[in-house]
């Protein structure tokens, strides 16, 4: 029998909601019943079983207390203590009996977990009798012995055994109730598991029934039919309107489907009318467009031809004007020659200014008409070379005789070929370099005079510095001469001896030769510093050059009582430079340091001379002193010409030193020393040939 659903969609929804509510109520009632049963079982377990378990544990605790007091009875030393202990034992035994009676009254119906009340009472009564007997015996013993009763091991052993029996019976009852409680909990857990499984099954069945109801009613009866109506509304047309729209039934969806069917019919009729109107409009527009095109074609042909011709003429004029403007405004002379006759066909304004001719005087002429024969032949030869090789020729410098006189020009000649590769013209670009050449010559002459002046200043500076070292130099020369005289006198004395001591004479002559060589080296160093000679670049060892300057300054250091520390690095790279010029820089820096430290105490005078290898290559030389130092704002001005911080100075020494160092490709600068004084440093590049000291 087919199930008849209500006709109204609202009634159908009400029926479905009622079914779902019935499922929810059934599932809720079942769950409530199951939870109520579990709660009742849990409450019963808490009220009954737990109370019995607590009584059993109290019973075991009472037995422990009774056993402890029985042991105390055997150790009491007075009659009052024995009586008091007996009274407490009796009170606890009475509590023990009450617990046993309460457990017996609440015993379960199952036989395997009942309380053996008779056995517990017997054990309690037996232990009570034993305690009474032991207490009487101990009272008599304590009364007859005047407080010193003899031990009674047999009676004590009997008391302990009775107490152990009582405790064992109580523990058996406690263990029995514990097992009973554990079994009750396990039974409750199994009951809860069955309830949970039953509730889960009900929920699954309820969800399944709800899904079936929703699928049958909402999926097929409502959503399926609404989907058909929506599809027909979006894609339907008159041909499939009756088959695609669900018009059966008398509910709201059927009414909606019939309205959609009517809408589709109306839309189909309107579309047919619009299509017919479009066809008529298209035919009319086609006829109008055809006629308009016929009229416009004739006019457009003539207009396009006129506009195209005008644009071409304007483009040619603009291009010609643009090229002419570029050529006329280029500052170099530009000329063009005919390849066949080598006569000028074009000149720009710069060409007129360079040659001194008007353009009319140049056009149509050849080089033989404008220049001397020798120049004309050279120009014609270069022109033919360009046209024959079809390659550009660059003439770096050539003389040209103009109306203003002879000029030097830099010329480039380029062949201009046609589409077949045949030369048609020769393009020339000439730049007047007369002034550039004159400026280069003047610059070379100025540099030469500057080097001469610089050499003269450097020589004057060396001579002046050597004049300041006159005392030290004379000491360095007199010392080996005096030593030679002394050795000569000693040698004469050894020769007059009988017999002559030739070995001592030989040693004296060797010392004389050594001293004379030392004096000669001093003179050579002085001569090398004061002689006026052009710079001579050589590969040298910077440490050796510094040692020679230190040898000249040694007496000056001693005279001014200055402590000198040498910090010369080993295995430095060889440098490329002028030995005399670099020694002059070193000598000037050392003299400045000596003069700077003359203003401080003798004990504070210290100088450090050092060299080290630079990470970027080359050698760094430094001279540091303990003088008053250099102000931060004067550190760079010290190297300016005629700037000096000394009363009698000229201010040229450091300026000359910086120019010498920069000539070698290095750098000279000054800075503060730590803890006091100043430090001057300069760098010298390494020799390109390489090598180390």
C-alpha angles and dihedrals in degrees: 000000000000116000112244112219123199115269096231120079090220091056090048090053090048091052093050093047090049091053091049091048090051090053091049092048092048093049091045093049092050091048092048091051092050093048091047091053092048091049092050092050091048092049091049091050091050095046101040112021097038091049091052091047090051090050090051091051090048088051090055090047091052091053090053091051092047092049091050092050091047089056090048090054090063091055100046112116101193136058092236091052091050092050093047092050090047091052093051091048091052091049092052091046088054089052088048091055092049091053090049091052092048091050090049093051091052096043115140122245092245111099098215094064102039124125118256093224096169093053091049093048091048091051090047093049092045091051090046091054092047092051093048092050093046091047092051092047092049092047092053091044093050092044093050097042095047096239099325109093121180118243118264107204096173093053091046091050091051091050092051092048091051090049092049090051091051092048092048091053091049092048091050090054091047092049090048093053091045090055089046091053092048091052090049091052092049090049090051091049091052090049090050090050091052090048092050092049090049092049092046090051091050091049091050092048091047092050091047092051091046090050091049092049093047092046095048097041106028097029100045107017099040116012095036094052092042088052091053090050092048092048092049091048093053102036107013126113135176096279096061101023095106095048098041101046117073099224096158119107134041102252130105094273091055090051089050090049092053090050090051091049090054091047091053091050091051092046091051092053092047091050091054090052092049091049092053091049091050091053091053092047092049093052092049094047091048092055092047093047093049092054093045091050092052091053095044097046094067094047095043094054094058094040094050093050092051094046093047092052092049092049092050092051092047092048091051092048092046092049092048092047091048093051092045091051092051094047094045094049097046107109092218123081112260121190135170126207130195108249094221101047101019089226123142115260099169141025132175128220093264089058091055091050094047098047097034094231130119116245092248089057092053106043114093093016128114128219090261089061094053110030138044117277096255094051092041092053091050092049092047091049092053091047092054091047091055094048093045097048096034086219131120116258120209115202106190096195133006132157119241124190108220133172087263093054135266116336134183116230137183107221134191119190120197128185118232111209133189129232091283092053095252117139113249104165141011118227118205130190117188127182122197107236097169094109092044091054091047091050091049091052092048091048092052091049091048091050091050092052090045091054091049091051091045092051090049092050092047091050091048090049091051092049091048091049091048088051089057089053094052093114094047093045093049089051092050089051098041093050097063091039092053090046090051091052091050092049090048091054090048090051092052091051091052089049092053091052117106105261099018115244099228094178092059089045090053092051091049091052090049090053090048090052091049093050092047090051089051091051090047091052090052091050091047091052091049092047092049091053098045101038117102108232135144117263114280116199114209141155108263144165109250094205091055092050090050091049090056091054091047089053090057092046098045095095091045090054091049093046091053091041094235121162110225123199118193117211101174113161120226129236093025118171117260114257132216114230152100108291095207094048093049091046089051089055091049093046092050093050092049093049091049090051092050092050092046092053093050088084095059132071118282092241091057097050109114133150130191122199114191144168131191141167117265120229090228092050132271131061133294117211120193135186116191128181139183096233127123091290132223126290114244093238092050098046093094098032090061088079095053116105115263093009112125138163093200123090096231100029127120096210095233104102100079092038090056090046092053092049090050092050093046090048086059091051094255138111133241123201142155134223144161121291124221123271092000142337132043136288125211118198135181134178130221121195119238121257114268088227091063126214134131135241 
